[in-house]
């Protein structure tokens, strides 16, 4: 009886140890995948930022709306799945009076896309626009 009990205990310890090892290896794989995704996202962001530097933004004030309009061109050889344009409207003292974003998706290589930022406020002094490939 003692031998059977000892065998069960040893088997149980081996199973738990094996499970713990598998979990540790799984966690390591997940961490590697996250790091790889972050690295790829940073590379994509740099490409998007470079392309966005070529945008000439224009403020268009209409009767009931103010828009900031520009043309984004995909100068790469790859499809761009998603571009987010984060913007801030600033008052004379640099205070943020409006902050939001607009986005575009599925931009083919060489395609030019008109980007319109619809502003709720029209009494801003300046603005900042940053383009990224992620919403996070």
ChimeraX attribute file (.defattr): number of C-alpha atoms within 10 A of each C-alpha:
attribute: neighborCount
match mode: 1-to-1
recipient: residues
	/A:1	6
	/A:2	7
	/A:3	8
	/A:4	9
	/A:5	10
	/A:6	11
	/A:7	12
	/A:8	12
	/A:9	12
	/A:10	12
	/A:11	12
	/A:12	12
	/A:13	12
	/A:14	12
	/A:15	12
	/A:16	12
	/A:17	12
	/A:18	12
	/A:19	12
	/A:20	12
	/A:21	12
	/A:22	12
	/A:23	12
	/A:24	12
	/A:25	12
	/A:26	12
	/A:27	12
	/A:28	12
	/A:29	12
	/A:30	12
	/A:31	12
	/A:32	12
	/A:33	12
	/A:34	12
	/A:35	12
	/A:36	12
	/A:37	12
	/A:38	12
	/A:39	12
	/A:40	11
	/A:41	15
	/A:42	15
	/A:43	13
	/A:44	16
	/A:45	17
	/A:46	14
	/A:47	17
	/A:48	24
	/A:49	16
	/A:50	13
	/A:51	16
	/A:52	21
	/A:53	11
	/A:54	12
	/A:55	14
	/A:56	10
	/A:57	16
	/A:58	12
	/A:59	15
	/A:60	13
	/A:61	12
	/A:62	9
	/A:63	5
	/A:64	7
	/A:65	12
	/A:66	18
	/A:67	19
	/A:68	17
	/A:69	17
	/A:70	18
	/A:71	15
	/A:72	23
	/A:73	19
	/A:74	19
	/A:75	16
	/A:76	14
	/A:77	9
	/A:78	11
	/A:79	15
	/A:80	18
	/A:81	12
	/A:82	15
	/A:83	22
	/A:84	18
	/A:85	21
	/A:86	17
	/A:87	19
	/A:88	19
	/A:89	22
	/A:90	18
	/A:91	15
	/A:92	10
	/A:93	7
	/A:94	12
	/A:95	12
	/A:96	15
	/A:97	16
	/A:98	16
	/A:99	15
	/A:100	13
	/A:101	15
	/A:102	14
	/A:103	17
	/A:104	17
	/A:105	13
	/A:106	11
	/A:107	18
	/A:108	17
	/A:109	14
	/A:110	13
	/A:111	14
	/A:112	13
	/A:113	15
	/A:114	10
	/A:115	18
	/A:116	20
	/A:117	20
	/A:118	15
	/A:119	20
	/A:120	14
	/A:121	12
	/A:122	17
	/A:123	13
	/A:124	17
	/A:125	13
	/A:126	12
	/A:127	17
	/A:128	12
	/A:129	17
	/A:130	14
	/A:131	23
	/A:132	21
	/A:133	23
	/A:134	15
	/A:135	11
	/A:136	4
